[in-house]
Amino acid sequence: MATPTIVRSSEALAGAARDMARIVAGWAVVDAATTLFTGTFGAQPTGVWSAPGRVNLIGEHTDYNGGLALPIALPQRTYAAVRLSDTDLLRAVSASVAGGVVEVPLHGIEPGGPTGWAAYLAGVCWVLRQEGYAVPGLDVAVASDVPVGAGLSSSAALECALVAALSDLLALGLLDDDAGRAQAAGWCQRAENQIAGAPTGGMDQAASMRATADHALLLDCRSGAVEQVPFDPRAQGLVLLVVDTRAEHALVDGQYAARRAVCEAAAASLGVAALRDVAPTDLEAALDRLPDDVSRARVRHVVTEIQRVRDCVDALRRNDFDEVGRLFVASHTSLRDDYEVSCRELDLVVDTALRSGALGARMTGGGFGGSAVALVPADQAEAVERRIAEVFDAADLVAPQAFTATAGPPARRDV
């Protein structure tokens, strides 16, 4: 009886060590944001706020169809050191973007401008002004360990870190309860849609503002209601392995918008407000009413994916991770074949992980690159990660980056 106890203790200690390493790394990023601020603007920031990236367990391309999604907040976060000023300028600098300080006149922000990474910050300022808040000039220095271009919502983390800062600095109280956080998430989505020009649904911002540690966020993308679903695979001897394929992910290149447009046209053709309204039992009849194979494939994915979210939540509530893994695989197959948003790199990760012992694996995020997730026995995680790297090397692809993810906390003030 001694051996299982030792194994469990070893796994618990390894998990605790990883958590502590992430805490230490997080403080290093806080210091990086503060140092960048003082070196750039010649003064101390008023504070440092942060928001997490997210990884979606299941429920892809359902958000803008009024459906369900099940993301977690990542431990990796974007940190914004912020100070208000008496100018009409947003001045922003990033540790990960070359080019120095970007200056944006607040009165000149409008849909379609500015462009570039500062558009996500400018959009938040614009939305708050549209809501009637007197947003003054501000200086912002950004540092982050959320992988950019990996489909892990680095843009939402940037928006939510700033809205958290402005909530405190302008005494808006948005971080005090879930209602305020939900409002802030909606504002950040508007910023991304209308100023940055990315037609995303609200899942990314909801996860960054409203998720909780050790839980997945069951998000009803129509009503905005959320439910916290326990998610701790480590207690079952498993880890969630996230693999950034390094095939760059982007939402403003037209592919994402094209699929959204097909879904909206299909909903109109079926006489429903959104594809959420097509019941799984009515799916075949609905498909027969659609005019082309592309529409049928897109609708089939959305309707079945929403049901997979429901099934995944039920499986998590009974700790049936074998079923969660099966649903991961079914989701990836649907995204690859019906929604056509996978790519060679994502398929390689999924196929290799499954052959190497994963319970399940799937692409995550908008697709066309980005990341995949796999449920892997904790004692096999390093071997699975190594095998994926070997397969990429043999295929002459850029080396992927992998990490194990736990469900982290939402946007907050750090300093």
C-alpha positions as CSV (number, residue, x, y, z in Angstrom):
1,M,0.0,0.0,0.0
2,A,3.0,2.3,0.4
3,T,3.8,2.7,-3.3
4,P,0.6,4.4,-4.4
5,T,0.9,6.9,-1.6
6,I,4.4,7.7,-2.7
7,V,3.3,8.1,-6.3
8,R,0.5,10.4,-5.4
9,S,2.8,12.5,-3.2
10,S,5.3,12.7,-5.9
11,E,2.7,13.9,-8.4
12,A,1.3,16.4,-5.9
13,L,4.8,17.8,-5.2
14,A,5.6,18.1,-8.9
15,G,2.3,20.0,-9.4
16,A,3.1,22.3,-6.5
17,A,6.6,22.9,-7.8
18,R,5.1,23.9,-11.2
19,D,2.6,26.2,-9.5
20,M,5.4,27.9,-7.5
21,A,7.5,28.3,-10.6
22,R,4.6,30.0,-12.3
23,I,4.1,32.3,-9.4
24,V,7.8,33.3,-9.4
25,A,7.6,33.8,-13.2
26,G,4.5,35.9,-12.8
27,W,6.3,38.3,-10.4
28,A,9.2,38.5,-12.9
29,V,6.7,39.7,-15.5
30,V,5.2,42.2,-13.0
31,D,8.8,43.6,-12.5
32,A,9.3,43.7,-16.2
33,A,6.2,45.8,-16.8
34,T,7.2,48.1,-13.9
35,T,10.8,48.5,-15.1
36,L,9.7,49.1,-18.7
37,F,7.2,51.8,-17.4
38,T,9.8,53.7,-15.3
39,G,12.4,53.5,-18.0
40,T,10.0,54.7,-20.7
41,F,8.0,57.4,-18.9
42,G,10.4,58.5,-16.1
43,A,8.1,57.8,-13.2
44,Q,6.5,55.0,-11.3
45,P,3.1,53.6,-12.4
46,T,0.2,53.9,-10.2
47,G,-0.2,50.1,-10.2
48,V,0.1,46.9,-12.2
49,W,-2.9,45.0,-13.3
50,S,-3.1,41.7,-15.1
51,A,-5.4,39.4,-17.0
52,P,-5.0,35.8,-18.2
53,G,-5.0,34.3,-21.6
54,R,-7.4,31.4,-22.1
55,V,-7.6,28.0,-23.5
56,N,-10.9,26.6,-24.5
57,L,-11.5,23.0,-23.4
58,I,-14.4,22.5,-25.9
59,G,-17.0,24.6,-27.7
60,E,-15.2,26.1,-30.7
61,H,-16.9,28.7,-33.0
62,T,-20.0,28.4,-30.9
63,D,-19.8,31.8,-29.2
64,Y,-20.9,33.9,-32.1
65,N,-23.7,31.4,-32.8
66,G,-25.3,32.0,-29.4
67,G,-24.0,28.6,-28.1
68,L,-22.0,27.2,-25.2
69,A,-18.3,27.2,-24.6
70,L,-16.1,25.8,-21.8
71,P,-12.8,27.8,-21.5
72,I,-10.3,28.0,-18.6
73,A,-8.1,31.0,-17.7
74,L,-4.5,30.2,-18.2
75,P,-1.8,30.8,-15.6
76,Q,0.0,32.9,-18.2
77,R,-1.0,36.5,-18.0
78,T,-0.6,40.0,-19.6
79,Y,0.5,42.7,-17.2
80,A,-0.2,46.4,-17.7
81,A,1.6,49.0,-15.6
82,V,-0.6,52.1,-15.8
83,R,-0.7,55.7,-14.8
84,L,-3.3,58.4,-15.7
85,S,-2.0,61.7,-17.2
86,D,-3.3,65.1,-17.9
87,T,-3.0,64.8,-21.7
88,D,-5.4,63.5,-24.3
89,L,-2.9,60.8,-25.3
90,L,-2.8,57.0,-24.9
91,R,1.0,56.3,-24.7
92,A,1.8,52.6,-24.8
93,V,4.9,50.5,-24.9
94,S,5.3,46.7,-25.0
95,A,8.2,44.6,-23.9
96,S,7.4,42.2,-26.8
97,V,6.8,44.6,-29.6
98,A,9.6,46.6,-31.3
99,G,9.2,50.2,-32.2
100,G,9.1,52.0,-28.9
101,V,6.2,54.1,-27.6
102,V,3.0,54.3,-29.6
103,E,1.0,57.5,-29.2
104,V,-2.7,57.6,-29.9
105,P,-4.8,60.8,-29.5
106,L,-7.9,59.6,-27.5
107,H,-10.2,62.0,-29.4
108,G,-9.1,60.4,-32.7
109,I,-10.0,56.8,-32.0
110,E,-12.7,55.4,-34.3
111,P,-13.7,52.1,-35.9
112,G,-10.8,51.0,-38.1
113,G,-8.2,53.1,-36.4
114,P,-5.6,53.0,-34.9
115,T,-4.1,49.8,-36.2
116,G,-1.5,47.5,-34.7
117,W,-1.3,46.1,-31.2
118,A,-2.2,49.4,-29.5
119,A,-5.7,49.2,-31.2
120,Y,-6.7,46.7,-28.4
121,L,-5.9,49.3,-25.7
122,A,-7.3,52.2,-27.7
123,G,-10.5,50.2,-28.2
124,V,-11.0,49.9,-24.4
125,C,-10.6,53.6,-23.9
126,W,-13.0,54.3,-26.8
127,V,-15.7,52.1,-25.4
128,L,-15.5,53.6,-21.9
129,R,-15.8,57.0,-23.5
130,Q,-18.8,55.8,-25.5
131,E,-20.3,54.7,-22.2
132,G,-20.0,58.2,-20.8
133,Y,-16.8,57.8,-18.7
134,A,-14.3,60.6,-18.7
135,V,-11.2,58.5,-19.6
136,P,-8.2,60.9,-19.4
137,G,-4.8,60.4,-21.0
138,L,-2.8,57.4,-19.8
139,D,0.6,55.8,-20.0
140,V,0.8,52.0,-20.3
141,A,3.7,49.6,-20.3
142,V,2.9,46.0,-21.1
143,A,4.7,42.7,-20.4
144,S,3.3,39.3,-21.0
145,D,4.0,35.6,-20.9
146,V,0.9,34.7,-22.9
147,P,2.1,33.3,-26.2
148,V,1.3,35.7,-29.0
149,G,-0.2,34.2,-32.2
150,A,-0.9,30.9,-30.4
151,G,-4.7,31.1,-30.3
152,L,-4.6,31.6,-26.6
153,S,-6.3,35.0,-26.6
154,S,-3.4,37.3,-25.9
155,S,-5.5,40.2,-27.3
156,A,-8.3,39.6,-24.8
157,A,-5.8,39.5,-22.0
158,L,-4.4,42.8,-23.1
159,E,-7.9,44.4,-23.2
160,C,-8.9,42.9,-19.9
161,A,-5.7,44.0,-18.1
162,L,-6.4,47.6,-19.2
163,V,-10.1,47.6,-18.3
164,A,-9.2,46.2,-14.9
165,A,-6.7,49.1,-14.4
166,L,-9.3,51.7,-15.6
167,S,-11.9,50.2,-13.3
168,D,-9.7,50.9,-10.3
169,L,-8.2,54.2,-11.4
170,L,-11.6,55.6,-12.3
171,A,-13.4,54.0,-9.4
172,L,-15.8,52.0,-11.6
173,G,-15.9,49.0,-9.3
174,L,-16.0,46.5,-12.2
175,L,-13.9,43.9,-10.4
176,D,-16.1,43.8,-7.3
177,D,-18.6,41.2,-8.5
178,D,-19.5,39.0,-11.5
179,A,-22.0,41.5,-12.8
180,G,-19.3,44.2,-13.1
181,R,-16.9,41.7,-14.6
182,A,-19.5,40.6,-17.2
183,Q,-20.0,44.2,-18.2
184,A,-16.3,44.8,-18.5
185,A,-16.0,41.6,-20.7
186,G,-18.7,42.9,-23.0
187,W,-16.9,46.3,-23.3
188,C,-13.6,44.5,-24.2
189,Q,-15.4,42.5,-26.8
190,R,-16.8,45.7,-28.4
191,A,-13.3,47.1,-28.4
192,E,-12.0,44.1,-30.3
193,N,-14.9,44.0,-32.7
194,Q,-15.2,47.7,-33.5
195,I,-11.7,49.2,-33.1
196,A,-9.3,46.3,-33.6
197,G,-11.6,44.8,-36.3
198,A,-11.6,41.2,-35.2
199,P,-15.2,39.9,-35.3
200,T,-14.8,37.5,-32.3
201,G,-17.5,36.3,-30.0
202,G,-17.3,37.1,-26.3
203,M,-15.8,33.9,-25.0
204,D,-12.2,35.1,-24.7
205,Q,-13.0,38.2,-22.7
206,A,-15.5,36.3,-20.5
207,A,-12.8,33.8,-19.6
208,S,-10.3,36.5,-18.9
209,M,-12.6,38.5,-16.6
210,R,-14.9,35.8,-15.1
211,A,-13.1,32.5,-14.8
212,T,-11.9,31.1,-11.4
213,A,-9.0,29.0,-10.4
214,D,-9.4,25.2,-10.7
215,H,-12.6,25.6,-12.6
216,A,-13.8,25.7,-16.2
217,L,-16.2,28.4,-17.2
218,L,-19.4,27.2,-18.7
219,L,-20.5,30.2,-20.7
220,D,-23.9,30.6,-22.3
221,C,-22.9,33.0,-25.1
222,R,-26.5,34.1,-25.7
223,S,-27.6,35.0,-22.1
224,G,-24.1,35.7,-20.8
225,A,-24.8,33.4,-17.8
226,V,-21.8,31.5,-16.4
227,E,-21.4,28.4,-14.2
228,Q,-18.1,27.4,-12.6
229,V,-17.4,23.7,-13.4
230,P,-14.7,22.0,-11.3
231,F,-11.7,21.2,-13.5
232,D,-8.7,19.6,-11.8
233,P,-7.3,16.8,-13.9
234,R,-4.3,16.5,-11.6
235,A,-6.5,15.0,-9.0
236,Q,-7.1,12.2,-11.5
237,G,-3.4,11.7,-12.4
238,L,-3.8,13.7,-15.6
239,V,-2.5,17.0,-17.0
240,L,-3.8,19.3,-19.7
241,L,-0.9,19.7,-22.2
242,V,-1.1,22.8,-24.3
243,V,1.0,22.8,-27.5
244,D,1.6,26.0,-29.4
245,T,2.3,24.8,-32.9
246,R,4.0,28.1,-33.8
247,A,1.9,28.2,-36.9
248,E,0.7,31.7,-36.4
249,H,-2.9,32.3,-35.6
250,A,-4.8,35.4,-36.7
251,L,-8.4,36.5,-36.6
252,V,-8.3,39.4,-39.0
253,D,-7.3,37.7,-42.2
254,G,-10.9,37.0,-43.4
255,Q,-11.2,33.3,-42.7
256,Y,-12.8,33.7,-39.3
257,A,-15.2,36.3,-40.6
258,A,-16.1,34.2,-43.6
259,R,-17.2,31.3,-41.4
260,R,-19.2,33.6,-39.2
261,A,-21.0,35.0,-42.2
262,V,-21.9,31.5,-43.4
263,C,-23.4,30.7,-40.0
264,E,-25.4,33.9,-39.9
265,A,-26.7,33.3,-43.4
266,A,-27.6,29.7,-42.6
267,A,-29.5,30.8,-39.4
268,A,-31.5,33.3,-41.5
269,S,-32.2,30.6,-44.1
270,L,-33.5,28.3,-41.3
271,G,-35.6,31.0,-39.8
272,V,-33.8,31.0,-36.4
273,A,-32.1,33.8,-34.5
274,A,-28.9,31.8,-34.2
275,L,-27.7,28.2,-34.8
276,R,-28.0,27.6,-31.1
277,D,-31.8,27.3,-31.8
278,V,-31.3,24.2,-34.0
279,A,-31.8,21.2,-31.7
280,P,-29.6,18.2,-32.2
281,T,-32.7,16.1,-32.8
282,D,-33.7,18.4,-35.6
283,L,-30.3,18.7,-37.2
284,E,-30.8,16.3,-40.2
285,A,-34.1,18.1,-41.2
286,A,-32.3,21.4,-40.9
287,L,-29.4,20.3,-43.1
288,D,-31.8,19.2,-45.8
289,R,-33.2,22.8,-46.0
290,L,-29.8,24.4,-46.6
291,P,-28.7,25.3,-50.1
292,D,-25.1,23.9,-50.3
293,D,-22.6,21.5,-48.8
294,V,-20.5,24.2,-47.2
295,S,-23.4,25.6,-45.2
296,R,-24.5,22.1,-44.2
297,A,-21.0,21.2,-42.9
298,R,-20.7,24.5,-40.9
299,V,-24.1,24.0,-39.3
300,R,-23.4,20.4,-38.5
301,H,-20.3,21.4,-36.6
302,V,-21.9,24.1,-34.6
303,V,-25.0,22.1,-33.5
304,T,-23.0,19.0,-32.6
305,E,-20.3,21.1,-30.9
306,I,-22.8,22.8,-28.6
307,Q,-24.0,19.4,-27.6
308,R,-20.4,18.2,-27.0
309,V,-20.1,21.1,-24.5
310,R,-23.1,19.9,-22.6
311,D,-21.8,16.3,-22.6
312,C,-18.3,17.4,-21.5
313,V,-19.7,19.3,-18.5
314,D,-21.7,16.2,-17.5
315,A,-18.5,14.1,-17.8
316,L,-16.5,16.5,-15.7
317,R,-19.1,16.5,-13.0
318,R,-18.7,12.8,-12.6
319,N,-14.9,12.8,-13.1
320,D,-15.2,10.8,-16.3
321,F,-12.1,12.0,-18.1
322,D,-12.2,9.1,-20.5
323,E,-15.4,10.6,-21.9
324,V,-13.9,14.1,-21.9
325,G,-11.1,12.7,-24.0
326,R,-13.5,11.1,-26.5
327,L,-15.3,14.4,-26.8
328,F,-12.0,16.2,-27.5
329,V,-11.3,13.8,-30.4
330,A,-14.9,14.2,-31.8
331,S,-14.6,18.0,-31.6
332,H,-11.3,18.0,-33.5
333,T,-12.7,15.8,-36.2
334,S,-15.6,18.1,-36.6
335,L,-13.4,21.2,-36.7
336,R,-11.1,19.6,-39.2
337,D,-13.7,18.1,-41.6
338,D,-16.8,20.2,-41.2
339,Y,-15.6,23.6,-40.2
340,E,-12.2,23.3,-42.0
341,V,-10.2,25.4,-39.6
342,S,-7.4,22.9,-38.7
343,C,-4.1,22.7,-40.4
344,R,-1.2,20.3,-40.9
345,E,0.5,21.3,-37.6
346,L,-2.6,21.0,-35.5
347,D,-3.5,17.6,-37.0
348,L,0.1,16.4,-36.3
349,V,-0.1,17.4,-32.6
350,V,-3.5,15.7,-32.2
351,D,-2.6,12.5,-34.0
352,T,0.8,12.2,-32.3
353,A,-0.6,12.8,-28.8
354,L,-3.3,10.2,-29.3
355,R,-0.8,7.6,-30.6
356,S,1.4,8.4,-27.6
357,G,-1.2,7.7,-24.9
358,A,-3.3,10.8,-24.6
359,L,-6.9,10.2,-23.6
360,G,-8.0,12.9,-26.1
361,A,-6.7,15.8,-28.0
362,R,-8.1,18.7,-30.1
363,M,-7.2,22.0,-31.7
364,T,-8.3,24.9,-29.6
365,G,-9.1,28.5,-30.6
366,G,-10.1,30.0,-33.9
367,G,-7.9,27.6,-35.9
368,F,-5.8,28.2,-39.0
369,G,-2.8,27.7,-36.7
370,G,-2.4,28.3,-33.0
371,S,-2.6,25.6,-30.3
372,A,-3.9,22.2,-29.5
373,V,-4.7,20.6,-26.1
374,A,-4.3,17.0,-25.0
375,L,-5.4,15.2,-21.8
376,V,-2.4,13.2,-20.9
377,P,-1.4,10.9,-17.9
378,A,0.8,13.0,-15.7
379,D,3.7,10.5,-15.8
380,Q,3.6,10.4,-19.7
381,A,3.4,14.2,-20.3
382,E,7.2,14.7,-20.9
383,A,7.3,11.7,-23.3
384,V,4.3,13.0,-25.2
385,E,5.8,16.4,-25.5
386,R,9.1,14.9,-26.6
387,R,7.4,12.8,-29.3
388,I,5.5,15.7,-30.7
389,A,8.7,17.7,-31.0
390,E,10.4,14.7,-32.8
391,V,7.5,14.5,-35.3
392,F,7.7,18.2,-36.0
393,D,11.4,18.0,-36.5
394,A,11.0,15.0,-38.9
395,A,8.5,17.0,-40.9
396,D,10.9,20.0,-41.0
397,L,8.4,22.2,-39.1
398,V,9.2,25.0,-36.6
399,A,9.6,23.4,-33.2
400,P,6.4,23.6,-31.1
401,Q,6.3,24.9,-27.6
402,A,4.4,23.0,-25.0
403,F,3.3,23.5,-21.3
404,T,0.9,22.0,-18.8
405,A,-1.9,24.3,-17.9
406,T,-4.0,24.6,-14.8
407,A,-7.1,26.7,-14.5
408,G,-6.1,30.1,-13.2
409,P,-7.7,33.2,-11.7
410,P,-9.3,36.1,-13.7
411,A,-8.2,39.8,-14.2
412,R,-7.0,41.5,-11.0
413,R,-4.7,44.1,-9.6
414,D,-1.2,42.8,-8.7
415,V,0.6,45.8,-7.3
